[in-house]
Amino acid sequence: MKLKITIILLSAAVLLSTPLHSWADENPIIFIGYGRYGMFPFLDGAVLEVRSGEAIYMRVLNGKTEVTLTTPSGVIDKIINVNNMLMMVKNFTNQDEKGDWVLETNNMKMILKHVEPSGEIQAELTTRLENDTTVVAEIKGLNKSYALFITQEAEIPLLNPGKELRIRLEEPVLYAYIVELIDAKREVDIEGKIKTTAYTLSSDGIIGRWVLHPVKINGTWFLRLTIPSLNEVGERGVIPLSYGSKILKIYGLLGGKLNKILETETIVAPPNIGVKYFTNKIYVDVSAINTTIVEAILGAENGEFKRIKIKLPLASVQVLSHKQQPLNNVRITMPNSIIKKIDNDRFLIVYLHKYTIDGATAPELLELTREDRPIISSRNIQIKEYDPKPITFNPGKNIKIIARVHNLTIKIVDVRGNLFKRNAEISVDGNKVVVENGVTVLTLNSGEHVVYSLSPQGLEKYEINLKQDMEITITIIDNLNQIIGLGILFILQVILFVFILRRI
């Protein structure tokens, strides 16, 4: 049998309302946790992660017990007696052994996995076009890192460990509020046994949960609370505070019900970070992309951070023929890019839609570049011959691509020589092309090309050596009676032509 307990605000009363209470009549219930509020029952075989700078506490609800703590190398670190008073078992430091410490009591063992706070600094930069004039860039930390743009206005609150936080309220104010500070990247999920019963204990990463009444300061209503110190648990919290991205939630108590008023990202940062205002999204005018440099803070859980400058990955591209004439019937595609045609022959290209920044190797000025071979096509037919190849993309760069191409004009007529007024399908270099209203102009590379169509003579193949602009006329079958009148052999050719088109 396995029982799952979801911890919201963990207390002795909550735990004794679970099936543990029958076992507690004859045995002491032992609690373990990072502080006096969010404590868990001691489960045999469970693993609890503890980072350098954090402490582990224990207490016994209905008696006392002897606890032995053993290092990963097998040395007994201490033996202590725990009773109903909250007692610190150990405050782990970066000088202590890393690995699995064994906590043993009452024939039960629990693993304290001692790790260092992560020093990894990684971020993901996402850049996109909102319209023809604006570039939008967003940044976020990966794994346990955090990343934000530096701005002139407070869009994301900055929290300092151990300092007071004041939250301004709009009138009318309510009688009471609940404020939660949550670490979404550190949820609690432990599994173990008491006797033969298996338990899973899970909880959101609640750092603190405060019940507050508004106070008026100089005519303005505020909620006031003190952020816990680094590596400590806040009021009614479960896990200790660490540096990085957190979630701040505010609920109002109205009519006996909690109503969410606000949920926002916030950052817990070292006091020496030297920046007050942050945002995770910025807007830059396209015309200023070459001269605009945005600044960002990249930080790690262990308190290390890096300040960098970024030039965003946007370039302008124009496709020209070898005669320097603009080509307005082409399209460009490239992986991990956003491409928008802004006039007949010019494209805006976000050439790195998503980019991972490694804080360990990122320079102070990150000028994002890319070297690639974009696919250029006209009417689904790829233009393979162009210069330069590969193309080097730089922020704000105006790039001219010169394609070695000519125009092939194709006219479609019926058996009476009249221009075909409906859509017709032909095959060009193995690509299906739909000709509308009897005429189409294809932009193709110089050289050999093959066109297939259905004519009164059967399946027609046109081999074209395109050395200059050319025009060809194709006669096609336009109704079922004409097809039947041409006999079985022609019908087989029709089937072959349909097969060619469907393979495209």
C-alpha positions in Angstrom: 0.0 0.0 0.0 1.3 3.4 -0.9 -0.2 6.7 0.4 0.4 10.1 -1.1 0.3 13.2 1.0 0.3 16.6 -0.7 1.7 19.2 1.7 0.2 22.7 1.6 1.0 24.0 5.0 2.6 21.2 6.9 2.0 20.9 10.7 1.6 18.2 13.3 -2.1 18.5 13.1 -2.1 17.9 9.4 0.1 14.9 9.7 -1.9 13.3 12.5 -5.0 13.6 10.4 -3.4 11.1 7.9 -3.1 7.3 8.5 0.1 8.0 10.5 -2.0 8.7 13.7 -2.7 5.0 14.5 1.1 4.2 14.4 1.8 7.2 16.5 -0.1 5.8 19.5 2.8 3.4 20.2 5.8 5.1 18.5 7.2 8.6 18.4 6.4 10.6 15.3 9.7 12.1 14.1 9.8 15.3 11.9 12.5 16.5 9.7 12.8 19.7 7.6 14.7 22.9 6.7 12.9 24.9 9.4 10.3 24.9 12.1 7.3 25.4 9.7 7.5 22.9 6.8 8.5 19.7 8.4 8.1 16.2 7.0 7.6 12.8 8.8 10.9 10.8 8.9 10.5 8.2 6.2 12.7 5.1 6.0 14.7 5.1 2.7 13.7 8.7 1.8 16.2 11.1 0.2 16.2 14.8 1.0 18.5 17.2 -0.8 20.4 19.8 1.3 22.7 22.4 -0.1 25.7 24.1 1.4 24.5 26.9 3.7 21.3 25.1 4.6 20.4 23.5 7.9 18.4 20.4 8.8 16.2 20.4 11.8 14.3 17.6 13.7 11.8 17.3 16.4 9.7 14.4 18.0 6.0 15.0 18.5 5.3 12.5 21.3 8.5 11.4 23.0 12.3 11.4 22.2 14.8 9.5 20.1 18.5 9.1 19.5 19.7 10.2 16.1 23.0 9.2 14.5 24.5 11.2 11.5 27.1 9.5 9.4 29.2 11.1 6.7 29.5 9.7 3.1 32.8 8.2 4.0 31.3 6.2 6.9 32.5 8.4 9.8 29.9 9.1 12.6 29.6 12.9 12.6 27.4 13.2 15.7 24.9 11.4 17.9 22.2 13.6 19.4 19.0 13.2 21.4 15.9 14.8 19.8 12.7 15.6 21.8 9.7 17.8 21.2 11.9 20.9 21.0 13.1 21.9 17.5 16.7 20.9 17.2 19.3 21.6 14.5 20.9 18.4 13.4 23.5 20.0 11.2 24.2 23.2 9.3 26.0 22.1 6.1 28.8 24.2 4.8 30.9 23.9 1.6 33.7 22.4 3.8 31.5 19.3 4.5 31.7 16.2 2.4 29.5 16.1 -0.6 27.3 13.1 -1.2 24.9 10.9 0.8 24.9 11.5 4.6 22.9 8.8 6.5 20.5 9.9 9.3 19.5 6.9 11.4 17.0 6.6 14.2 14.4 3.9 15.5 15.7 1.4 12.9 15.0 3.8 10.1 17.4 5.5 7.8 17.1 8.6 5.7 19.6 10.0 3.2 20.6 13.7 3.2 22.1 14.3 -0.2 24.6 17.2 0.3 25.2 19.2 -2.8 26.6 22.6 -3.7 24.3 25.3 -5.0 24.5 25.3 -8.8 27.1 27.6 -10.3 25.7 27.0 -13.9 24.8 30.1 -15.8 22.7 29.5 -18.9 20.0 31.5 -20.6 17.8 31.3 -23.6 17.3 34.3 -25.8 14.2 34.4 -28.1 13.9 37.0 -30.7 10.9 37.6 -33.0 9.3 40.3 -35.2 6.1 41.8 -33.9 5.5 43.8 -37.0 7.5 45.5 -39.8 9.0 48.0 -37.3 9.6 46.2 -34.0 11.9 43.5 -32.8 10.8 41.7 -29.5 13.5 39.9 -27.5 12.8 37.7 -24.4 15.3 36.2 -22.1 14.9 33.5 -19.4 17.3 31.4 -17.3 17.7 27.7 -17.9 17.7 25.0 -15.2 18.6 26.8 -12.0 20.0 30.0 -13.6 18.2 33.3 -13.9 18.5 35.9 -16.7 16.9 39.4 -17.1 17.3 42.5 -19.2 18.4 45.6 -17.4 15.8 48.4 -17.8 14.9 51.9 -16.5 11.6 51.0 -14.9 10.7 48.3 -12.4 8.8 45.6 -14.3 10.1 42.6 -12.3 10.5 43.1 -8.6 14.0 42.6 -7.0 14.0 40.9 -3.6 17.0 41.1 -1.2 17.4 38.4 1.4 16.7 39.6 4.9 15.2 42.9 3.8 11.7 44.3 4.1 9.3 44.1 1.1 6.6 46.7 0.7 3.7 45.9 -1.7 1.6 48.9 -2.6 -2.1 48.3 -2.7 -4.8 50.0 -4.8 -7.9 51.1 -2.9 -10.3 49.9 -1.8 -8.2 47.6 0.4 -9.4 44.3 1.9 -9.2 43.2 5.5 -6.5 40.5 5.0 -4.2 39.2 2.3 -2.0 36.1 1.8 1.4 36.5 0.1 3.3 33.5 -1.1 6.9 33.3 -2.3 7.5 30.1 -4.4 10.5 28.5 -5.9 9.0 26.7 -9.0 12.4 25.0 -9.7 12.6 23.3 -6.3 9.5 21.3 -5.5 9.6 18.7 -2.7 8.9 15.1 -3.6 10.2 12.4 -1.3 9.3 8.7 -1.0 9.8 6.3 1.9 8.2 4.0 4.4 7.0 3.9 8.0 6.9 0.3 9.0 5.5 -1.5 5.9 3.4 1.5 4.6 4.9 3.5 1.7 4.4 7.2 1.5 5.0 9.9 -1.1 5.2 13.5 0.3 5.0 16.3 -2.2 4.9 20.0 -1.9 5.3 23.2 -4.0 8.5 25.0 -3.3 6.9 27.4 -0.8 9.6 29.6 0.7 7.1 31.6 2.8 3.4 32.2 3.2 2.4 35.3 5.1 -1.1 36.3 6.3 -1.0 40.1 6.3 -3.2 43.1 7.1 -2.7 46.3 5.2 -0.9 49.2 6.9 -1.2 52.9 5.9 2.1 54.8 5.4 1.9 58.5 4.4 -1.6 58.1 3.0 -0.8 54.9 1.0 -1.8 51.3 1.8 0.9 48.7 1.9 1.5 45.1 2.7 4.8 44.7 4.7 6.8 41.5 5.2 10.4 40.5 5.7 12.1 38.3 3.1 13.8 35.4 4.9 17.6 35.4 5.0 19.5 33.4 2.4 19.3 29.6 3.1 16.5 30.1 5.6 12.8 29.2 5.5 10.2 32.0 5.7 7.0 32.0 7.8 4.9 28.9 7.0 7.4 28.0 4.4 8.8 24.6 3.3 12.1 25.2 1.6 14.9 27.7 2.2 15.5 30.8 0.1 18.1 30.7 -2.6 19.2 33.1 -5.4 17.3 33.1 -8.6 13.9 33.4 -10.2 10.8 33.0 -7.9 7.1 33.5 -8.1 5.3 36.0 -6.0 1.5 35.4 -5.5 -0.9 37.7 -3.7 -4.4 36.6 -2.6 -7.2 38.8 -1.1 -9.6 37.5 1.5 -13.1 38.5 0.4 -16.4 36.9 1.6 -14.5 34.0 3.2 -12.9 33.1 -0.1 -9.3 33.7 -1.4 -9.1 35.5 -4.7 -5.8 35.7 -6.6 -4.9 39.4 -7.1 -1.4 39.0 -8.6 1.1 36.4 -9.8 4.4 37.7 -11.1 8.0 36.6 -11.5 10.5 38.1 -9.1 14.2 37.8 -8.6 16.2 37.1 -5.5 19.6 38.5 -6.2 22.9 39.3 -4.3 23.0 42.8 -2.7 26.1 43.6 -4.8 24.3 43.1 -8.2 24.2 46.9 -8.5 20.9 47.0 -10.6 17.4 47.9 -9.4 15.1 47.4 -12.4 14.7 44.4 -14.6 12.4 43.0 -17.4 12.3 39.8 -19.3 11.1 41.4 -22.5 12.3 44.4 -24.5 11.2 46.1 -27.7 13.7 47.6 -30.2 12.9 49.6 -33.4 14.1 47.8 -36.5 15.8 50.9 -37.8 17.9 51.1 -34.7 18.9 47.5 -34.5 22.5 48.2 -35.7 23.2 50.7 -33.0 21.1 49.2 -30.2 22.8 47.3 -27.4 20.7 45.7 -24.7 22.2 44.7 -21.3 21.4 41.6 -19.3 22.2 40.0 -16.0 22.9 36.3 -16.0 23.0 34.7 -12.6 23.5 31.4 -10.8 21.9 29.8 -7.7 25.2 30.1 -5.8 25.2 33.9 -6.1 27.6 34.3 -9.0 26.4 36.6 -11.8 27.6 38.1 -15.1 26.6 41.3 -16.8 26.7 41.2 -20.6 25.7 43.4 -23.6 23.9 41.9 -26.5 23.3 42.9 -30.2 20.2 41.3 -31.4 20.2 38.9 -34.4 18.3 40.8 -37.1 19.5 41.4 -40.7 17.9 42.8 -43.9 18.2 40.7 -47.1 17.6 41.6 -50.7 17.6 39.0 -53.5 18.8 40.3 -56.9 19.5 38.7 -60.3 23.0 38.7 -61.8 21.8 41.8 -63.7 21.3 43.5 -60.4 17.5 43.5 -60.9 15.3 42.9 -57.8 13.6 39.5 -57.7 10.1 39.9 -56.2 8.8 36.4 -56.7 11.2 34.5 -54.4 11.0 33.3 -50.8 13.6 32.5 -48.3 13.6 29.7 -45.6 16.1 28.9 -43.0 15.9 26.8 -39.7 15.6 28.6 -36.4 14.7 31.8 -38.1 11.8 34.2 -38.5 11.6 35.7 -42.0 9.2 38.4 -43.1 8.9 40.0 -46.5 8.4 43.7 -46.0 8.3 44.9 -49.6 8.6 43.4 -53.1 12.2 42.4 -52.9 13.4 42.8 -49.3 13.2 40.6 -46.3 13.7 41.1 -42.5 15.4 38.0 -41.0 15.7 37.1 -37.4 18.4 34.7 -38.1 18.6 33.2 -34.6 15.0 32.8 -33.3 16.3 30.9 -30.2 19.8 31.1 -28.9 21.3 29.5 -25.8 23.8 31.8 -23.9 26.5 30.0 -21.9 27.5 32.3 -19.1 30.9 30.6 -18.7 32.0 31.6 -22.3 29.8 34.6 -23.2 31.9 37.7 -23.9 31.1 41.1 -22.4 29.6 42.1 -25.8 27.7 39.3 -27.4 27.3 40.2 -31.1 25.2 37.3 -32.4 26.2 36.1 -35.8 25.4 33.1 -38.0 26.9 31.5 -41.2 24.4 29.5 -43.2 23.0 28.6 -46.6 19.3 29.7 -46.7 17.0 28.0 -49.1 15.9 30.4 -51.8 13.0 29.4 -54.0 10.5 30.6 -56.6 7.1 28.9 -56.9 8.4 25.9 -54.9 11.4 25.5 -57.2 14.8 25.9 -55.4 17.3 28.4 -56.7 20.6 26.7 -55.9 23.1 29.0 -57.6 23.6 32.2 -55.7 26.4 34.3 -54.1 27.7 34.6 -51.5 27.5 31.1 -50.2 27.5 30.6 -47.3 26.0 33.9 -46.1 27.3 35.6 -42.9 24.5 37.2 -40.9 25.4 40.1 -38.6 23.2 42.4 -36.4 21.8 45.2 -38.6 23.6 44.1 -41.7 22.1 44.7 -45.1 22.8 41.6 -47.3 22.5 41.4 -51.0 22.2 37.9 -52.5 23.0 37.6 -56.2 21.2 34.7 -57.9 22.3 33.4 -61.3 18.8 33.2 -62.8 16.7 33.9 -65.8 12.9 34.1 -66.2 11.0 31.3 -67.9 7.5 32.4 -69.1 5.1 29.6 -69.6 1.9 30.1 -71.5 -0.8 27.4 -71.4 -3.3 27.1 -74.3 -6.1 24.6 -75.1 -6.3 22.6 -78.3 -8.0 25.5 -80.1 -5.0 27.8 -79.3 -6.9 29.9 -76.7 -5.3 31.0 -73.5 -6.3 28.5 -70.7 -8.5 30.4 -68.2 -8.6 27.8 -65.5 -5.8 26.5 -63.2 -3.5 24.0 -64.9 -0.9 21.7 -63.4 2.5 21.1 -64.9 5.8 19.6 -63.6 9.0 21.6 -63.6 12.2 19.9 -62.4 10.0 17.4 -60.5 8.1 20.2 -58.7 4.3 20.7 -59.2 3.5 24.2 -60.6 0.0 25.5 -60.8 -0.5 27.9 -63.7 -3.3 30.4 -63.1 -5.1 32.1 -66.0 -2.8 30.6 -68.6 0.5 32.4 -67.8 3.2 32.0 -65.2 6.7 33.4 -64.9 9.3 31.2 -63.2 12.6 32.4 -61.9 15.1 29.6 -62.5 18.8 29.1 -62.3 20.7 29.1 -65.6 21.1 25.7 -67.1 19.1 22.6 -67.9 15.4 22.2 -66.8 12.7 19.7 -67.6 9.0 20.5 -67.9 6.2 17.8 -68.2 2.6 18.4 -69.4 -0.3 16.6 -71.0 -0.8 17.6 -74.6 -3.0 16.1 -77.4 0.1 14.1 -78.5 0.4 12.5 -75.0 2.8 13.1 -72.1 5.0 15.9 -73.4 8.6 16.5 -72.1 10.3 19.8 -72.7 14.0 20.0 -72.1 15.1 23.6 -71.8 18.6 25.0 -71.7 18.0 28.3 -70.0 20.7 30.8 -70.9 18.5 33.9 -71.1 14.9 34.9 -70.5 12.7 32.5 -72.5 9.1 31.9 -73.3 7.4 28.5 -74.2 3.8 27.7 -75.1 2.3 24.4 -73.9 -1.0 22.9 -75.3 -2.9 20.9 -72.8 -6.0 18.7 -72.7 -8.9 20.6 -71.0 -11.8 18.1 -70.9 -12.7 14.4 -70.4 -14.1 13.9 -74.0 -10.8 14.9 -75.5 -8.9 12.4 -73.3 -11.3 9.5 -74.2 -11.0 10.3 -77.9 -7.3 9.9 -77.8 -7.4 6.2 -76.9 -6.1 3.7 -74.3 -2.4 4.6 -74.8 -3.0 8.2 -74.1 -5.1 7.3 -71.0 -2.1 5.4 -69.7 0.1 8.4 -70.2 -2.5 10.5 -68.3 -2.2 8.0 -65.4 1.6 8.3 -65.6 1.4 12.1 -65.5 -0.9 12.1 -62.5 1.6 9.7 -60.8 4.4 12.2 -61.5 2.5 15.1 -59.9 1.5 13.1 -56.9 5.1 12.1 -56.1 6.0 15.8 -55.9 
